[in-house]
Amino acid sequence: MSNRHVKVAVIQAAPILFDKQSAMDKIASMTREAAGQGANLIVFPEVFLPGYPRGLSFGTRVGSRNADGRKDWERYWASSIDIPGAETGILGELAKELGVYLVIGVVERDREFSTGTLYNSMVYIGPDGALLGKHHKLVPTGAERLFWGQGDGSTLTVIDTPFGRIGGLICWENYMPLARMAMYAQGIDIYLAPTADARDTWQATIRHIACEGRCFVISCNQFATKASYPTDLACYEDIKDDADMLSRGGSAIVGPLGEYVVEPLENQEGILIATLDLSQVVQSRFDFDVTGHYSRPDVFQLIVNDKKQEVVRTVGIQN
């Protein structure tokens, strides 16, 4: 790694769903493999720890929930993590040992907000083992609203590194133009877009973001099959008759003019490796700078509320 170049790794894989240890073991092994190939920045998919519950209903219909679904939900809650917590401590030790930046999608029990709500989060860990920040997904997509809460503007995180500023949004947050603009305004150079969307239309999205933000885009998805699902889940019946491949992947790396640095990887587990030349970011903004000469603040302005939203605030009352 130099100040203008960084080798990045994109992990396309899936753990055993609801199995925290499976996810931690896979993170450790694949991080070591990527670091062994010289990667300095290693990115894991959306909610890799402890997995994306694609196809599961948690026993829910409009107007009702059943007892078995609640038990599956409790199992998901138990396999989620605290930030900071025991798991981020272990991941910090791993990052420090290997001298890498780690960015991992996790399901988080954020006890600052609630003891019952889970959040779809992205956690950033530095090569010194320090917890650098996190991001809560602002709007869970579709049925995801059943099991994840909404984030707020306090975690629109961008991290300074020796090779540039990194940050990002999760899955369909990337369809929110104002959220993207909030990230661009922080001078993002490497934009992370972990996702659970394996459709062809997602590729158009990440290439557009690269052109719009004049930044590198790292898109990271899981490759998942039914073999990664515990068959003793009450709601396993929801996917029993589905095709064996539940997510084909589609992870890719895109350059700041919208071209693929690494083409999408599909239908298999794997690691994408690329060396990014950050001087290309500066060069790409010569003719289009979304927060500079193309911003027109005399016509358009965006207000971002970056304050943590609190349900209860205690204030002193003076006599």
Backbone as numpy.savetxt, mean C-alpha at the origin, in Angstrom:
# Nx Ny Nz CAx CAy CAz Cx Cy Cz
23.46 2.03 -4.52 22.61 3.24 -4.52 23.48 4.48 -4.52
23.16 5.44 -5.39 23.75 6.77 -5.35 22.62 7.75 -5.11
22.97 9.03 -4.99 21.92 10.02 -4.75 20.98 10.17 -5.93
21.39 9.73 -7.12 20.54 9.86 -8.30 20.00 8.52 -8.79
20.47 7.43 -8.22 20.01 6.11 -8.66 19.62 5.27 -7.44
18.59 4.45 -7.63 18.18 3.52 -6.57 17.65 2.25 -7.23
18.02 1.11 -6.66 17.50 -0.16 -7.15 16.28 -0.52 -6.30
15.18 -0.78 -6.97 13.92 -1.07 -6.28 13.47 -2.49 -6.58
12.72 -3.05 -5.65 12.14 -4.39 -5.82 10.65 -4.34 -5.52
9.87 -4.96 -6.38 8.43 -5.07 -6.21 8.10 -6.54 -5.98
7.47 -6.83 -4.84 7.14 -8.21 -4.49 5.71 -8.52 -4.94
5.56 -9.57 -5.73 4.23 -10.03 -6.14 4.03 -11.44 -5.58
3.25 -11.52 -4.50 3.06 -12.79 -3.81 1.87 -12.62 -2.87
1.55 -13.70 -2.15 0.49 -13.65 -1.14 0.82 -14.64 -0.04
0.50 -14.29 1.20 0.68 -15.23 2.32 -0.56 -16.10 2.47
-0.54 -16.99 3.47 -1.75 -17.68 3.86 -2.66 -16.66 4.54
-3.87 -16.52 4.03 -4.78 -15.50 4.52 -5.09 -15.69 6.00
-5.12 -14.57 6.73 -5.42 -14.55 8.16 -4.32 -15.21 8.99
-3.18 -15.46 8.40 -2.09 -16.13 9.11 -0.92 -15.15 9.20
-0.86 -14.45 10.31 0.14 -13.40 10.50 1.56 -13.94 10.35
1.81 -15.10 10.92 3.17 -15.65 10.86 3.56 -16.02 9.44
2.60 -16.54 8.68 2.87 -16.84 7.27 3.31 -15.58 6.53
2.61 -14.47 6.77 2.95 -13.22 6.11 4.33 -12.73 6.57
4.61 -12.79 7.87 5.90 -12.33 8.38 7.04 -13.18 7.81
6.83 -14.50 7.72 7.87 -15.37 7.16 8.12 -15.05 5.69
7.03 -14.80 4.96 7.19 -14.51 3.53 7.86 -13.15 3.32
7.51 -12.19 4.16 8.17 -10.88 4.08 9.67 -11.05 4.31
10.04 -11.82 5.33 11.46 -12.00 5.64 12.20 -12.68 4.49
11.63 -13.76 3.95 12.34 -14.50 2.90 12.44 -13.71 1.61
11.36 -13.03 1.23 11.39 -12.31 -0.04 12.15 -11.01 0.07
12.18 -10.40 1.26 13.03 -9.23 1.46 14.49 -9.61 1.34
14.86 -10.73 1.93 16.25 -11.19 1.83 16.62 -11.49 0.38
15.70 -12.11 -0.35 15.97 -12.41 -1.76 16.16 -11.12 -2.56
15.28 -10.14 -2.33 15.39 -8.88 -3.07 16.65 -8.11 -2.68
16.96 -8.08 -1.39 18.17 -7.40 -0.94 19.41 -8.08 -1.52
19.34 -9.40 -1.66 20.46 -10.14 -2.25 20.69 -9.78 -3.70
19.67 -9.22 -4.35 19.81 -8.75 -5.73 20.14 -7.26 -5.79
20.43 -6.69 -4.61 20.90 -5.31 -4.56 19.84 -4.26 -4.36
18.60 -4.68 -4.07 17.51 -3.70 -3.92 17.70 -2.87 -2.65
17.45 -1.57 -2.78 17.51 -0.64 -1.65 16.12 -0.25 -1.14
15.12 -0.32 -2.02 13.73 -0.02 -1.68 12.90 -1.23 -2.10
12.18 -1.82 -1.12 11.43 -3.05 -1.37 9.97 -2.80 -0.99
9.07 -3.07 -1.93 7.66 -2.73 -1.76 6.80 -3.99 -1.84
5.91 -4.15 -0.84 4.98 -5.27 -0.79 3.56 -4.78 -1.09
2.67 -5.70 -1.51 1.33 -5.30 -1.96 0.41 -4.79 -0.85
-0.74 -4.31 -1.30 -1.82 -3.89 -0.40 -2.15 -5.00 0.59
-2.26 -4.64 1.86 -2.58 -5.54 2.98 -1.94 -6.92 2.84
-0.67 -6.94 2.49 0.05 -8.22 2.42 0.04 -8.92 3.78
0.11 -8.12 4.82 0.06 -8.63 6.19 -1.29 -8.25 6.81
-2.25 -9.16 6.97 -2.19 -10.62 6.78 -2.95 -11.11 5.55
-3.04 -10.31 4.48 -3.68 -10.77 3.26 -4.97 -10.05 2.94
-5.33 -10.10 1.65 -6.53 -9.44 1.15 -7.66 -10.46 1.05
-8.78 -10.27 1.77 -9.83 -11.29 1.84 -10.76 -11.28 0.62
-10.18 -11.39 -0.54 -10.93 -11.33 -1.79 -12.03 -12.40 -1.82
-13.24 -11.96 -2.12 -14.34 -12.89 -2.32 -15.11 -13.27 -1.06
-14.66 -12.82 0.11 -15.30 -13.23 1.36 -16.36 -12.23 1.79
-17.45 -12.74 2.34 -18.57 -11.89 2.73 -18.64 -11.64 4.23
-17.89 -12.40 5.02 -17.98 -12.33 6.48 -19.44 -12.47 6.95
-20.19 -13.34 6.26 -21.56 -13.63 6.67 -22.49 -12.46 6.64
-22.24 -11.54 5.71 -23.02 -10.30 5.69 -23.97 -10.25 4.49
-25.19 -9.86 4.76 -26.15 -9.46 3.74 -26.67 -8.09 4.14
-27.28 -7.38 3.21 -27.83 -6.07 3.56 -28.87 -6.27 4.66
-28.61 -5.64 5.80 -29.54 -5.72 6.91 -29.25 -6.79 7.93
-28.20 -7.64 7.70 -27.92 -8.68 8.69 -26.49 -9.16 8.61
-25.99 -9.67 9.73 -24.70 -10.33 9.85 -24.93 -11.62 10.63
-24.18 -12.70 10.31 -24.40 -13.92 11.06 -23.24 -14.22 12.01
-23.45 -15.15 12.91 -22.47 -15.43 13.96 -21.17 -15.99 13.40
-21.25 -16.85 12.39 -20.03 -17.41 11.80 -19.18 -16.32 11.15
-19.84 -15.38 10.50 -19.12 -14.27 9.90 -18.41 -13.42 10.94
-19.04 -13.22 12.07 -18.41 -12.46 13.15 -17.15 -13.18 13.66
-17.20 -14.52 13.70 -16.03 -15.27 14.13 -14.88 -15.14 13.12
-15.22 -15.17 11.83 -14.18 -14.95 10.81 -13.60 -13.55 10.94
-14.46 -12.58 11.20 -14.00 -11.20 11.40 -13.04 -11.11 12.59
-13.38 -11.80 13.69 -12.51 -11.80 14.86 -11.14 -12.39 14.51
-11.15 -13.41 13.69 -9.89 -14.04 13.25 -9.05 -13.06 12.42
-9.72 -12.29 11.58 -9.01 -11.27 10.79 -8.44 -10.20 11.72
-9.24 -9.77 12.67 -8.79 -8.76 13.63 -7.57 -9.25 14.40
-7.60 -10.51 14.83 -6.50 -11.07 15.62 -5.22 -11.19 14.80
-5.34 -11.32 13.49 -4.15 -11.46 12.64 -3.63 -10.12 12.14
-4.29 -9.02 12.52 -3.86 -7.68 12.14 -2.79 -7.19 13.12
-2.23 -6.01 12.87 -1.09 -5.56 13.68 -1.33 -4.16 14.23
-0.53 -3.83 15.24 -0.47 -2.48 15.77 0.74 -1.77 15.17
0.63 -0.46 15.00 1.75 0.37 14.51 1.94 1.54 15.47
3.04 1.59 16.23 4.10 0.57 16.30 3.63 -0.63 17.11
4.34 -1.73 16.97 3.99 -2.94 17.69 5.06 -3.99 17.49
4.77 -5.21 17.94 5.76 -6.28 17.87 6.20 -6.55 16.43
5.24 -6.56 15.51 5.58 -6.89 14.12 6.41 -5.79 13.47
6.08 -4.54 13.70 6.90 -3.47 13.10 8.29 -3.47 13.72
8.41 -3.90 14.97 9.74 -4.03 15.57 10.57 -5.08 14.86
9.95 -6.23 14.57 10.66 -7.30 13.84 11.02 -6.84 12.43
10.10 -6.16 11.77 10.37 -5.67 10.42 11.47 -4.61 10.43
11.50 -3.80 11.48 12.57 -2.82 11.62 13.92 -3.48 11.76
13.99 -4.56 12.52 15.25 -5.30 12.67 15.70 -5.88 11.33
14.73 -6.38 10.55 15.04 -6.94 9.23 15.58 -5.85 8.31
14.89 -4.70 8.27 15.34 -3.59 7.41 16.73 -3.11 7.81
16.98 -3.03 9.10 18.28 -2.57 9.58 19.38 -3.56 9.24
19.10 -4.85 9.43 20.09 -5.88 9.10 20.51 -5.81 7.63
19.52 -5.58 6.75 19.79 -5.60 5.31 20.06 -4.21 4.74
19.82 -3.16 5.54 20.08 -1.80 5.07 19.15 -1.35 3.97
17.85 -1.68 4.09 16.89 -1.36 3.03 15.72 -0.56 3.58
15.06 0.15 2.67 13.75 0.73 2.95 12.69 -0.32 2.65
11.77 -0.50 3.60 10.67 -1.44 3.43 9.35 -0.68 3.44
8.48 -0.95 2.46 7.13 -0.40 2.45 6.18 -1.57 2.29
5.28 -1.74 3.26 4.46 -2.95 3.31 3.00 -2.58 3.57
2.10 -3.17 2.80 0.68 -3.02 3.06 0.26 -3.92 4.21
-0.44 -3.36 5.19 -0.84 -4.11 6.38 -2.28 -3.79 6.74
-2.89 -4.67 7.51 -4.16 -4.38 8.16 -3.82 -3.98 9.60
-4.29 -2.79 9.97 -3.84 -2.19 11.23 -4.99 -2.02 12.22
-4.71 -2.38 13.46 -5.58 -2.01 14.58 -5.02 -0.71 15.15
-5.58 0.41 14.75 -5.08 1.70 15.23 -5.82 2.07 16.52
-5.20 1.77 17.64 -5.88 1.94 18.92 -6.02 3.40 19.32
-5.34 4.30 18.61 -5.56 5.73 18.85 -6.98 6.11 18.47
-7.53 5.43 17.46 -8.85 5.76 16.96 -9.93 4.87 17.57
-9.65 3.56 17.69 -10.69 2.63 18.08 -10.06 1.30 18.47
-10.77 0.50 19.27 -10.31 -0.85 19.58 -10.97 -1.88 18.69
-11.89 -1.45 17.83 -12.62 -2.40 17.01 -12.47 -2.23 15.52
-12.14 -1.04 15.06 -12.04 -0.77 13.62 -10.66 -1.12 13.10
-10.62 -1.72 11.91 -9.36 -2.02 11.23 -9.15 -1.01 10.11
-7.87 -0.78 9.79 -7.50 0.16 8.72 -6.59 -0.53 7.72
-6.83 -0.23 6.47 -5.95 -0.64 5.38 -4.81 0.38 5.34
-3.62 -0.05 5.72 -2.52 0.89 5.93 -1.30 0.50 5.11
-0.44 1.47 4.90 0.86 1.28 4.27 1.90 1.80 5.26
2.85 0.94 5.64 3.83 1.31 6.65 5.21 1.46 6.00
5.95 2.50 6.42 7.27 2.82 5.89 8.32 2.58 6.97
9.34 1.79 6.65 10.41 1.49 7.59 11.75 1.80 6.92
12.63 2.48 7.67 13.91 2.92 7.11 15.02 1.92 7.30
16.16 2.14 6.61 17.29 1.21 6.69 17.99 1.21 8.05
17.64 2.14 8.91 18.13 2.11 10.29 17.15 1.39 11.22
16.09 0.85 10.65 15.10 0.14 11.43 13.99 1.01 11.98
14.05 2.31 11.74 13.07 3.23 12.30 11.75 3.17 11.54
10.66 3.32 12.29 9.34 3.48 11.69 9.23 4.91 11.19
9.14 5.09 9.86 9.19 6.42 9.27 7.81 7.05 9.10
6.78 6.24 9.05 5.45 6.79 8.85 4.49 5.72 8.38
3.23 6.12 8.20 2.21 5.22 7.70 1.15 6.02 6.97
0.31 5.31 6.23 -0.81 5.93 5.54 -2.03 5.05 5.72
-3.17 5.65 6.08 -4.45 4.94 6.11 -5.17 5.19 4.80
-5.67 4.14 4.18 -6.50 4.28 2.98 -7.69 5.18 3.30
-7.87 6.22 2.49 -8.90 7.22 2.78 -10.31 6.67 2.62
-10.52 5.90 1.55 -11.86 5.36 1.28 -11.72 3.89 0.87
-12.09 2.97 1.74 -12.14 1.57 1.31 -13.12 1.40 0.15
-12.78 0.52 -0.77 -13.51 0.39 -2.02 -14.66 -0.60 -1.90
-15.84 -0.19 -2.30 -16.98 -1.10 -2.37 -17.21 -1.83 -1.06
-17.24 -3.17 -1.13 -17.51 -3.98 0.05 -16.39 -3.93 1.08
-15.22 -3.39 0.71 -14.15 -3.20 1.71 -14.62 -2.32 2.87
-15.62 -1.48 2.60 -16.13 -0.60 3.66 -16.75 -1.39 4.81
-17.01 -2.67 4.56 -17.54 -3.54 5.60 -16.51 -3.80 6.69
-15.23 -3.93 6.31 -14.25 -4.36 7.31 -13.08 -3.41 7.51
-12.99 -2.28 6.78 -11.96 -1.27 7.04 -12.61 0.09 7.24
-12.05 0.86 8.17 -12.51 2.22 8.38 -11.84 3.20 7.42
-12.33 4.44 7.43 -11.78 5.48 6.57 -10.62 6.18 7.25
-9.57 6.47 6.47 -8.47 7.27 6.97 -8.80 8.75 6.93
-7.84 9.57 7.35 -8.01 11.02 7.25 -6.74 11.64 6.68
-6.73 12.96 6.61 -5.62 13.64 5.96 -4.33 13.68 6.74
-4.34 13.15 7.96 -3.12 13.19 8.78 -2.08 12.18 8.35
-2.45 11.23 7.47 -1.47 10.22 7.05 -1.19 10.26 5.55
-1.31 11.42 4.94 -0.89 11.57 3.54 0.62 11.72 3.52
1.29 10.59 3.75 2.70 10.57 4.11 3.62 10.57 2.90
4.64 11.42 2.95 5.75 11.40 1.99 7.04 11.40 2.79
7.99 10.55 2.39 9.21 10.31 3.15 10.41 10.81 2.35
11.26 11.60 3.00 12.53 12.00 2.40 13.52 10.85 2.46
14.21 10.57 1.35 15.28 9.57 1.32 16.46 10.19 0.59
17.64 9.56 0.66 18.79 10.10 -0.08 18.59 10.12 -1.58
17.67 9.29 -2.10 17.49 9.21 -3.55 16.24 9.93 -4.03
15.43 10.48 -3.14 14.23 11.19 -3.55 13.12 11.01 -2.54
11.98 11.61 -2.82 10.84 11.56 -1.91 9.88 10.46 -2.35
9.53 9.59 -1.40 8.65 8.47 -1.70 7.34 8.60 -0.90
6.28 8.13 -1.49 4.97 8.16 -0.85 3.98 7.52 -1.80
2.72 7.49 -1.41 1.76 6.91 -2.33 0.37 6.77 -1.76
-0.50 6.21 -2.59 -1.89 5.95 -2.25 -2.20 4.50 -2.56
-3.26 3.98 -1.95 -3.56 2.56 -2.00 -4.73 2.30 -2.93
-4.51 1.48 -3.94 -5.55 0.97 -4.84 -6.42 2.11 -5.39
-7.72 2.07 -5.16 -8.60 3.03 -5.83 -8.55 4.43 -5.25
-7.79 4.66 -4.19 -7.48 6.05 -3.83 -6.82 6.75 -5.01
-6.15 5.97 -5.84 -5.43 6.55 -6.98 -6.37 7.05 -8.06
-7.67 6.79 -7.93 -8.67 7.38 -8.82 -9.21 8.69 -8.25
-8.69 9.15 -7.12 -9.15 10.38 -6.49 -8.21 11.52 -6.91
-8.62 12.36 -7.87 -7.70 13.39 -8.39 -7.14 14.31 -7.32
-7.96 14.68 -6.33 -7.48 15.61 -5.31 -6.49 14.94 -4.38
-6.69 13.66 -4.11 -5.72 12.93 -3.29 -4.38 12.84 -4.01
-4.40 12.58 -5.31 -3.15 12.56 -6.07 -2.46 13.92 -6.01
-3.24 14.98 -6.17 -2.64 16.32 -6.15 -2.01 16.61 -4.79
-2.63 16.13 -3.71 -2.05 16.33 -2.38 -0.70 15.64 -2.26
-0.54 14.52 -2.95 0.76 13.83 -2.93 1.78 14.55 -3.81
1.35 14.96 -5.00 2.27 15.66 -5.90 2.81 16.93 -5.24
1.95 17.61 -4.48 2.34 18.88 -3.87 3.44 18.70 -2.84
3.65 17.48 -2.39 4.72 17.21 -1.44 6.03 16.82 -2.12
6.08 16.99 -3.43 7.33 16.78 -4.16 7.69 15.31 -4.35
6.69 14.48 -4.57 6.92 13.04 -4.67 7.71 12.71 -5.93
8.72 11.85 -5.78 9.55 11.41 -6.90 9.28 9.95 -7.28
9.06 9.12 -6.26 8.72 7.71 -6.47 7.37 7.47 -5.81
6.38 7.22 -6.63 4.98 7.13 -6.20 4.62 5.65 -6.09
4.20 5.23 -4.91 3.88 3.83 -4.65 2.37 3.62 -4.76
1.97 2.60 -5.51 0.55 2.34 -5.74 0.24 0.86 -5.52
0.34 0.37 -4.27 -0.06 -1.01 -4.01 -1.55 -1.16 -4.27
-1.96 -2.33 -4.75 -3.34 -2.49 -5.20 -3.82 -3.92 -5.04
-5.13 -4.13 -5.21 -5.71 -5.46 -5.33 -6.43 -5.58 -6.68
-6.16 -4.66 -7.59 -6.83 -4.59 -8.88 -5.93 -5.19 -9.96
-6.36 -6.30 -10.53 -5.56 -6.99 -11.54 -6.08 -6.78 -12.95
-7.01 -5.85 -13.12 -7.61 -5.64 -14.44 -6.71 -4.81 -15.34
-6.94 -4.92 -16.64 -6.14 -4.17 -17.61 -6.27 -2.66 -17.40
-7.44 -2.22 -16.95 -7.65 -0.78 -16.76 -6.71 -0.20 -15.71
-6.24 -1.01 -14.77 -5.30 -0.52 -13.76 -3.99 -0.07 -14.40
-3.59 -0.73 -15.46 -2.35 -0.36 -16.12 -2.45 1.05 -16.72
-3.62 1.37 -17.26 -3.83 2.73 -17.76 -3.72 3.74 -16.63
-4.19 3.38 -15.45 -4.16 4.28 -14.30 -2.73 4.60 -13.88
-1.90 3.58 -13.73 -0.54 3.85 -13.24 0.30 4.58 -14.28
0.04 4.34 -15.55 0.78 5.07 -16.59 0.33 6.53 -16.63
-0.97 6.76 -16.40 -1.46 8.14 -16.33 -0.83 8.88 -15.15
-0.78 8.23 -13.98 -0.21 8.88 -12.80 1.24 9.26 -13.06
1.99 8.37 -13.69 3.39 8.67 -14.00 3.50 9.91 -14.88
2.67 9.98 -15.92 2.69 11.15 -16.82 2.22 12.41 -16.10
1.19 12.28 -15.29 0.60 13.42 -14.60 1.54 13.98 -13.54
2.10 13.07 -12.73 2.97 13.50 -11.63 4.42 13.63 -12.02
4.76 13.19 -13.25 6.15 13.18 -13.70 7.02 12.55 -12.61
6.64 11.30 -12.26 7.33 10.56 -11.21 7.38 9.09 -11.61
8.28 8.35 -11.00 8.25 6.90 -11.15 7.04 6.36 -10.38
6.39 5.36 -10.92 5.26 4.71 -10.25 5.58 3.23 -10.06
5.48 2.80 -8.82 5.68 1.39 -8.49 4.31 0.82 -8.11
3.80 -0.08 -8.94 2.52 -0.71 -8.66 2.75 -2.15 -8.23
2.12 -2.54 -7.13 2.43 -3.81 -6.49 1.14 -4.54 -6.16
0.97 -5.74 -6.70 -0.26 -6.51 -6.48 0.09 -7.91 -6.00
-0.88 -8.56 -5.37 -0.68 -9.94 -4.95 -0.96 -10.90 -6.10
-0.22 -12.00 -6.11 -0.61 -13.17 -6.89 -1.19 -14.16 -5.89
-2.50 -14.44 -6.01 -3.18 -15.24 -5.00 -4.01 -16.35 -5.64
-3.97 -17.51 -5.03 -4.81 -18.63 -5.44 -5.60 -19.13 -4.23
-6.54 -20.02 -4.48 -7.34 -20.55 -3.38 -6.51 -21.33 -2.37
-5.33 -21.77 -2.78 -4.45 -22.50 -1.86 -4.00 -21.63 -0.70
-4.10 -20.31 -0.85 -3.69 -19.41 0.23 -4.81 -19.14 1.23
-5.97 -19.79 1.06 -7.12 -19.58 1.95 -7.27 -20.76 2.91
-7.37 -20.52 4.20 -7.67 -21.61 5.13 -9.06 -22.18 4.83
-9.15 -23.48 4.70 -10.44 -24.09 4.36 -11.38 -24.17 5.55
-10.86 -23.87 6.76 -11.73 -23.92 7.93 -12.43 -22.60 8.21
-12.27 -21.61 7.33 -13.04 -20.38 7.47 -14.52 -20.67 7.28
-15.34 -20.06 8.10 -16.78 -20.24 7.92 -17.24 -19.76 6.56
-16.61 -18.69 6.07 -17.04 -18.12 4.78 -16.19 -18.62 3.61
-15.48 -19.75 3.80 -14.75 -20.35 2.68 -15.72 -20.73 1.55
-16.96 -21.02 1.93 -17.97 -21.37 0.93 -18.14 -20.26 -0.11
-17.82 -19.01 0.27 -17.98 -17.88 -0.65 -17.11 -18.03 -1.90
-15.95 -18.69 -1.77 -15.02 -18.79 -2.90 -14.85 -20.22 -3.39
-15.56 -21.16 -2.77 -15.34 -22.58 -3.07 -15.46 -22.89 -4.55
-16.38 -22.25 -5.23 -16.62 -22.54 -6.64 -15.94 -21.54 -7.58
-15.15 -20.63 -7.03 -14.42 -19.67 -7.87 -13.27 -20.36 -8.59
-12.74 -19.70 -9.63 -11.54 -20.19 -10.30 -10.38 -20.24 -9.31
-9.46 -21.14 -9.54 -8.35 -21.32 -8.59 -7.52 -20.06 -8.45
-7.27 -19.34 -9.55 -6.50 -18.11 -9.48 -7.42 -16.95 -9.11
-7.18 -16.36 -7.95 -8.03 -15.28 -7.46 -7.48 -13.91 -7.83
-6.17 -13.79 -7.97 -5.56 -12.54 -8.44 -4.35 -12.88 -9.28
-4.34 -12.40 -10.52 -3.26 -12.77 -11.44 -2.04 -11.88 -11.28
-2.14 -10.81 -10.46 -1.00 -9.92 -10.27 -1.10 -8.69 -11.15
-0.05 -8.46 -11.94 -0.01 -7.27 -12.79 0.90 -6.18 -12.25
1.76 -6.52 -11.28 2.71 -5.54 -10.75 3.60 -5.01 -11.87
3.99 -3.73 -11.76 4.78 -3.10 -12.82 5.50 -1.89 -12.27
6.48 -1.42 -13.01 7.20 -0.18 -12.69 7.14 0.71 -13.92
6.74 1.96 -13.71 6.54 2.90 -14.83 7.44 4.12 -14.63
8.01 4.61 -15.73 8.87 5.78 -15.69 8.08 7.07 -15.76
8.75 8.22 -15.51 8.05 9.50 -15.38 7.49 10.07 -16.68
7.71 9.42 -17.81 7.03 9.79 -19.05 6.01 8.75 -19.46
5.68 7.83 -18.54 4.61 6.89 -18.78 5.01 5.58 -19.43
6.29 5.39 -19.68 6.74 4.16 -20.29 7.02 3.11 -19.22
6.85 1.83 -19.57 7.17 0.77 -18.63 8.68 0.68 -18.45
9.12 0.71 -17.20 10.49 0.33 -16.88 10.56 -1.18 -16.75
9.54 -1.75 -16.12 9.36 -3.21 -16.07 7.91 -3.51 -16.42
7.70 -4.36 -17.42 6.35 -4.71 -17.88 5.59 -5.46 -16.79
4.26 -5.45 -16.84 3.46 -6.15 -15.83 3.79 -7.64 -15.75
3.90 -8.13 -14.52 4.11 -9.55 -14.25 2.74 -10.16 -13.95
2.37 -11.20 -14.69 1.04 -11.79 -14.53 1.13 -13.30 -14.40
0.17 -13.85 -13.67 -0.04 -15.30 -13.56 1.07 -16.05 -12.85
1.82 -15.34 -12.02 2.87 -16.00 -11.27 3.35 -15.12 -10.13
3.92 -15.77 -9.12 4.61 -15.06 -8.05 5.98 -14.63 -8.55
6.49 -13.51 -8.04 7.82 -13.10 -8.47 8.25 -11.77 -7.87
9.46 -11.37 -8.22 10.04 -10.11 -7.77 10.49 -9.33 -9.00
10.02 -8.10 -9.12 10.49 -7.21 -10.18 11.63 -6.36 -9.63
12.70 -6.25 -10.39 13.87 -5.48 -9.98 14.18 -4.46 -11.07
14.47 -3.21 -10.66 14.88 -2.18 -11.62 15.71 -1.13 -10.91
16.65 -0.56 -11.65 17.41 0.59 -11.16 16.80 1.84 -11.74
16.36 2.75 -10.87 15.72 3.99 -11.30 16.72 5.13 -11.29
16.74 5.90 -12.37 17.60 7.08 -12.50 16.74 8.30 -12.19
16.93 8.87 -11.00 16.07 9.97 -10.55 16.28 11.25 -11.33
17.37 11.35 -12.10 17.54 12.53 -12.94 16.45 12.59 -14.00
15.84 11.44 -14.33 14.76 11.42 -15.31 13.52 12.16 -14.80
13.33 12.19 -13.48 12.20 12.92 -12.92 12.34 14.41 -13.22
13.52 14.96 -12.96 13.78 16.37 -13.24 13.61 16.65 -14.73
14.18 15.80 -15.56 14.10 16.01 -17.00 12.66 15.98 -17.48
11.85 15.11 -16.91 10.46 14.96 -17.38 9.62 16.18 -17.05
10.01 16.94 -16.03 9.22 18.10 -15.62 9.58 19.37 -16.41
10.46 19.24 -17.36 10.83 20.37 -18.22 9.60 20.95 -18.93
8.73 20.06 -19.43 7.58 20.55 -20.20 6.25 20.37 -19.49
6.26 19.72 -18.33 5.00 19.59 -17.57 5.35 19.39 -16.10
4.93 20.34 -15.27 5.14 20.25 -13.82 3.80 20.55 -13.16
3.13 19.50 -12.67 1.74 19.62 -12.23 1.58 20.56 -11.04
2.60 20.73 -10.22 2.50 21.67 -9.09 3.35 22.91 -9.31
3.89 23.05 -10.50 4.70 24.22 -10.84 4.04 25.03 -11.93
4.67 25.07 -13.12 4.17 25.96 -14.16 2.84 25.50 -14.78
2.36 24.29 -14.46 1.05 23.85 -14.92 -0.01 23.92 -13.82
0.27 24.54 -12.71 -0.64 24.46 -11.57 -1.75 25.51 -11.60
-1.51 26.72 -12.12 -2.49 27.80 -12.20 -3.24 28.05 -10.88
-2.50 28.40 -9.81 -3.18 28.66 -8.52 -4.10 29.86 -8.55
-3.99 30.71 -9.59 -4.93 31.83 -9.72 -6.32 31.36 -10.14
-6.38 30.11 -10.65 -7.65 29.54 -11.09 -8.10 28.41 -10.16
-7.15 27.54 -9.77 -7.48 26.35 -8.98 -6.68 26.34 -7.68
-7.32 25.98 -6.59 -6.63 25.78 -5.33 -7.23 24.57 -4.61
-6.38 23.82 -3.93 -6.79 22.65 -3.17 -6.49 22.89 -1.69
-7.47 22.67 -0.84 -7.28 22.76 0.60 -7.24 21.34 1.17
-6.17 21.02 1.88 -6.00 19.70 2.48 -6.06 19.82 3.99
-6.97 19.11 4.61 -7.05 19.07 6.07 -6.15 17.93 6.55
-4.98 18.28 7.07 -4.03 17.26 7.49 -4.06 17.02 9.00
-5.14 17.44 9.65 -5.27 17.24 11.08 -5.91 15.88 11.38
-5.42 15.23 12.41 -6.01 13.97 12.85 -7.42 14.24 13.36
-8.37 13.44 12.88 -9.76 13.64 13.27 -10.06 12.84 14.54
-10.57 13.52 15.55 -10.82 12.89 16.84 -12.31 12.88 17.14
-12.81 11.74 17.58 -14.22 11.61 17.93 -14.52 12.36 19.23
-13.59 12.24 20.17 -13.77 12.87 21.47 -12.54 13.72 21.77
-12.76 14.95 22.12 -11.68 15.82 22.56 -11.99 16.32 23.97
-11.01 16.22 24.85 -11.19 16.69 26.21 -10.53 18.04 26.36
-11.27 19.03 26.80 -10.73 20.38 26.96 -10.97 20.82 28.41
-10.03 21.58 28.92 -10.18 22.11 30.27 -11.21 23.21 30.32
-11.95 23.27 31.40 -12.94 24.32 31.58 -12.46 25.23 32.69
-12.31 26.50 32.36 -11.85 27.47 33.36 -13.00 27.95 34.20
-12.73 28.13 35.49 -13.75 28.70 36.39 -13.92 30.19 36.14
